[in-house]
Structure formats: structure tokens, C-alpha cells
């Protein structure tokens, strides 16, 4: 795995590198620091008077879930969040007419003996492409507070461009929108939602973890095999992640290899144009459909479900 740190690539060249399985790490910018400060203010207000990194020492699992159920959609749909994210992408050189962005999501990784399911899901090893992400999807991940490798995200580069037996053929994105996402807050003891998993033994060592400061960003392909490292510390890790696609790459079907993905549906309708938040053109999303909508939901609407929005990654 090649890793590129603050190399000053154009967005087109950066995407080309990422589609090859390489990782790009970007230093914090004024815009990422502003987004982190915004998230931190909302988190700290929600958990006051407790430090959110240690709130689990004072609150029950049920109390933390109740707070997160309100906090996560509040962050996603706050008037300033999308504006701040757009500024982040502008500072990183993304073309506002060609770049489409998903909503940024707030994540928390509690110590592994507290809460690791549902609304604070510790993600098993997976590719996002198993969950109906397009092969041109770029993932962006940044911490809100300082964190340790024992709290981070692991990459498993030995499986890049190597097919893995998995049960993604059982995953329907539209059913996930209809049922899986809205039930996140109910999954407290063990996460029972149907999600794609490897169906063969994997050797995940060596695993690679990058530690970046708050506002620093790890950028990688949706096809990169990755997982949440079980948090063996006594404090929580908080982070933001979001996703982008370039409309030209989507139309040309450019991107990383995804020959082991067999899921139904597409997440492309979740993306909006950076310039004006216009939706992904329906004819483009339809061209990626791999199954019928049926009783599912094409685009998740948290206002209708009145529960937090969760996604993979």
C-alpha cells in the first residue's frame, strides 16, 4: 500500500491514486478545523456536564443511546454542517460542479466493553462496495479529538484487488434504507441487522492504522477492506466521515475494482452536487440499479422515521 501525505495532487490525480488502492492523508485546514469545532460544540453540549470521551463512565448504555439518537441527526441536518463540509471540499480543490457529496456522519467508538452495536456500531471487516457504494466512491475520515491506534480504523491492504467470498448478494440497499438504518438505535446488545460479511477465513495481519490530528483527513477508496479496531482504551473515539463521487467518473464507470460485490441497489441517490445540493440525476442512478425497489426505500428520510441515520464505514 502506497501512502501519500500532503503531496498536492490535483483532485483528478488523487482519485486515480485512490482507485489503485493507495491512501492519501491530508493535513488539517482552516475549513476542517471549523467543521471539527462545530461537531465538538454539538457533542459537548449534548453530553454536558460530562466530557463526551468519558461520558460512558457516568451514563448508562441506554442514556448514551438516547443522547446519540438526538445528536447524530442534529449534526447531519444542522444548517451549518453542509456548508462547512462544502468549504472543506473547496479547500481540498474539489470541483463544485462535478463533485457530489453525501451527508457527513458523526461516529463514536466506545470502549469495547460498553456499546459496540447499532448507533455506535464497531464496524466489522468490510468493503463499502458490498453495501451498494459505487466503485468511484471516495471516503473521507477525520477525528474530532486526539486518538490512539487502539481506537482507530484498520486497513487490510493485502486484500486489495483480491476477490473475497462474501454474502453481499443478500444485501439490498433499499431494504437497508427501509429497515436497517431506522432500527440502529434499537440495536443495543448485539447488532442483528443484516449486513454483508466475509464468508471465508481472512488473515487480517498485518493491519495498517493511521493516526492523524483532529481535522486531519484520511482519504481512501470505498473498495478498500477496512474495519474498526476494538477500542481497548477507557475513553471514546469521536470522528466524522463523509463520501464523494465525481460525476464524470460515475458516468464513465471509472473507479476501483469491485468484482466481489453482489449487492442489490445503489447509494448514488444519496449524493448531492456540491455547488447547489442538487440531487444526483435520476437517469444516472437508475443506470446503476441492480434490482427492483420492491418494498424498500430509494432514499432514506430520517424525518419520516424519526430515528438516527446510520451507514456503513
N, C-alpha and C positions, 0 to 999 in steps of 0.2 A: 504493500500500500504506500503510494506516494502522498506526502502531506505538504501542502503549500501554505506558507504563513505570510500574510500581507504582501503578496507578490505583485499587486497592482494590475492583475489581469482585467481585461475588458469582460463584461458580463458574458459575452458570447464565448470567449476563450475559457472562462471559468466553468461554464456549463459543459463545454466539451471535455474538460478535465474530469469533472464530476461524473459524467456519463461513462468514463473509463474506470470508475471505481476509486478515484482519488478524493482526498479530503482537503477542503480549504478552511483555514482558520483566519478569522478577521479580528483585528483589534477593536476595542470599543470606540465608538464615535460619539459626538455630542447627541446625535439622534438616538442611538441605542441606550445611552445613559439616561436620556429623557424618558424613554419607554420603560426602562428598569425602575426609575424613580417613581413613575406613575403607578406601576404594578406594586411596588413596595408600599406606597402610601395606601393603596386599597387593601392590601393584605394586612398591614399593621393596624389599620382602622377596624377591620373585620375581627381580628383576634385580640384587640385591646381588652385588658391591660397587659396581656401576655406577649412575650416575644414569639412570633409565629414559628420560629425554628425550634422552640421548646414548649409550644402550647400543649402538645400531647402529654406533657408531664403534669399538666393541670386540668385537662379536659378529658372527658371520656371519648371513645370512638364515635358514639352517637352524636355528641356535641360537636366534634370536629366535622363530621359529615354534614350536619345541619348548617354549619357556617360555610363550608365549601359549596354546598348546594346553592347558596345565595351568591357567594363570592365569584365563582367561576363565570356564570353568565353575566354578572355585573361587569367584570373585567372585559369579557368579549364584546359586549354591546355598549360599553361606555362610549360617549361621544368622542372622547379624546383618543381612544385606543387605536381605531383605524387610521386616524390622522397621523398619529405618532408612528405607526407601522409604515405608512406610506413615506414618511420622511426618512425612516431607516433605509428603505429600499432606494430612495432617491440618492442618499449619501453613498450608498454602495454602487451607484451607477446604473441601476435598472431602468429600462426604457418604460415610462409610464403608459405608453400606448400599446406596448407588446407584452408587458408583464401582467399576469393575473395572479391575485393573491387570495389565499384562504384566510379565515379569521385567525388571529393569534390566540393560542390557548395557554392557560396557566396550569402548571403541573406542580405537584408536591410528591416527594418520595419520603415517606415516613420511615423511621427505623423498622426493620423487617419484622419485629415482634408486635407492631402496633396495628397498622392499617395498610394493606398492600393490594386491595381489590377495589373494583367499582370506581368510585370517584377519585381514588388515589391509586389507581392500578399500577403495579410494578410490571412493566411490560415484559412478557416472555420473549425469547429469541424469535425474530420475525423479519420479514421484508414488508415495507408498506405496500408494495405492489401486490401482495397476497390479499390486501384489503381494498382492492379496486383502485389504487392510485395509478395514474398513467406513468409510463416509463420515463417521461420527460419531467416528472415532478422533482423539485429541489426542496430539500428540508433544511430549515434554519433553526438552530437551537442555541439559547443563551441563558446563563444562570442569572438569578436575581441577587443572590448573596454569594459570598465565597463558599466553595465546597471542596470536598476531598475526593480522591479517586474512589474511595469506598462508597461514595454516594452517587457516582456518576453514571454515564452511559457507556456501554461496551460495544465495540465494533468487532466483527469476526471476519476479517478480510480474506481468510483462506477459502471462504465460500463465495467470493465474488466471481460471477460468471460461471458458477458451477451449479448445476441443477440439484435441487434438494427435494426429496419426496415430501409432500405436504398435503393437507386436506383443504386447500383453498377452494377446491371445487364445491365445497359445502357452504361457502360464504357468499351471501347475497347482500350487496351493499344497500339495496333498497329496504330489505328486511332489517338490516342493522339500523338504518335511519328510523324505521318504524318502531322497533322494539329495543335493540341493544343500547343505543345512545340514551334513550329516555329512562332506562332502568338502571343507569350507572349508580345512582345514589342508593339504590336498594341492595346493591351487592356489597355487603359488609364483611361477612365471614369468609366466604370463598366466592370468587368470581365464576359464575356459572354461564355467562353469556358465550354463545358460540363464536369462537374466533379461530382463525387458521393457526395451526401448529405444525412443526416438522413432524414427519412420520417415519423418520429414520434416526438412528443414533448419530449425534454430532459431537465432534471434538472441538470444543469452544476455546481451547487454549492453543496458542496464546491469544488473549483478548487484548484489545487496544482501547485505552481510555485517555481522553484529552481533558486537561484541567485548564480552564480559561477564567479570567476575572469577570466580575459582573459586567454585562454589556458586551463582552467578547462573544464571538459567534462561531459556531461550528457548522459548516455547510456541507451537505452530503446528499447522495442520491437516494431516492425512495426505494431503490433496489438493493441498497446496502444492508446486509444482515446485521442486526443490532439488537440490544436488549438493555433492560435496566439492571444495573448491578445491585444486588441486595444490600440495602443500607445497613451496614454493621456498626454505624456510629450511634450516638444517642441524641442526634439532632436532625432536623428535617432539611432536605434539599429542595429549594424552590427554583423553578425555571419557566421560561417562555419558549414556545416553539411555534413556528408557522411554516407555510408551504407556498411555493410559487411555481408557475409554469410560464414558459414563453409561448405565445400563441403560434408563432411560426414553427416551433418545434412540435407543438401539438398537431398542427395540420400536416406537417411532413412526417409525423410519427418517428421523430428523432428521439433518441434517449438511450438509457441503459438497457442491457439485455434482461428480459423478463420471461424467459422460456419456461420457468417453473410455476407461473401464476395461472390459475384456472378459475378465478373467482367470477361472479356474475355482477354486472352493473359497472358504473363508473362514478368516480367522485368529482368529475370535471365541472358539474353544475354548482359545486361549492365555491368555485373560483370567480372572482370579480376583477374587472380591469382596474389596474392601479390608478389610472388617470381620473376616472369618474365613477368607479364602482359599478360600472355596467356589467350585467351578467355574462357568463360565457355564452356565446351564440349557440342556440339550441341545436342547430344543424350539425355543429362540431361535436357537441356532447352526444348526440344521437349516433354519430358515426362510431363512437366508442362503446355503445351499448352492446353487451354480450348476452342479454337475457331480457325477458319481459318484466315490466314493473310489477305486475300482479297486485298483491295486497300491500306492497311496500310503499315507500315514500321516496320520491326522487331527490328532494332536498329537505334536510332536517330543519324543523321550525321549533326552536325551543320555546317560543312564546305560546305555541299551541300545546306543548307537552308539559310546560311549567316545571321542568326539571333541568338539571345542568347538562351542558353539552360536553360529551366526551368523544375522543377519537383515538386512533392508534398513533404510536410514535414515541 
